[in-house]
């Protein structure tokens, strides 16, 4: 539901009249909400839901996610966000086959799409969006988390770490939704643990918890496993 903004009122409203008006509006909204079925998810929301399932290990959702983002990209070939998610999902397909050449093909195709998405970004994609993540930041994070996840011989780890550090230092991160900030901090904490930077790992886990992000429970669990 969109927020309602009260602009200049040309007449002096009595408290009783205003209360009656608000009650009528509320009753109308409740009637509409109860009578109307929930709106179907947007194509991006549906594709992102599949991508999230794929990240959690649902192998069947990986191919579905690739297909969903490929369709979005076909409809809007220059969209760096669709490109980035399609690349990340494609790279995950490397985990679904035991054939070495097929693994490499999926990984390389995914990396190529991510590189293209990064090169497509312009200053317009960095514009802040109220209550949402700037496109450039989201594209960079999708690329960073994927680059950090692929095997070391692909030589993407350094670039992934740089992209992640740029995001951590970016002012718009502070106003991003908690779920996105939680993802960024959890990724940073995992990298810190891998690099034996335990103080940094604690800091990032505590930021997740302090922000009340959806990943807070996982952060508490992982924080408890760190050596004192």
HELIX and SHEET records of a PDB file:
HELIX    1   1 UNK A   15  UNK A   35  1                                  21    
HELIX    2   2 UNK A   43  UNK A   55  1                                  13    
HELIX    3   3 UNK A   59  UNK A   75  1                                  17    
HELIX    4   4 UNK A   80  UNK A   92  1                                  13    
HELIX    5   5 UNK A   93  UNK A   96  5                                   4    
HELIX    6   6 UNK A  100  UNK A  120  1                                  21    
HELIX    7   7 UNK A  123  UNK A  126  5                                   4    
HELIX    8   8 UNK A  135  UNK A  149  1                                  15    
HELIX    9   9 UNK A  152  UNK A  154  5                                   3    
HELIX   10  10 UNK A  157  UNK A  168  1                                  12    
HELIX   11  11 UNK A  171  UNK A  175  5                                   5    
HELIX   12  12 UNK A  178  UNK A  194  1                                  17    
HELIX   13  13 UNK A  198  UNK A  210  1                                  13    
HELIX   14  14 UNK A  216  UNK A  225  1                                  10    
END                                                                             
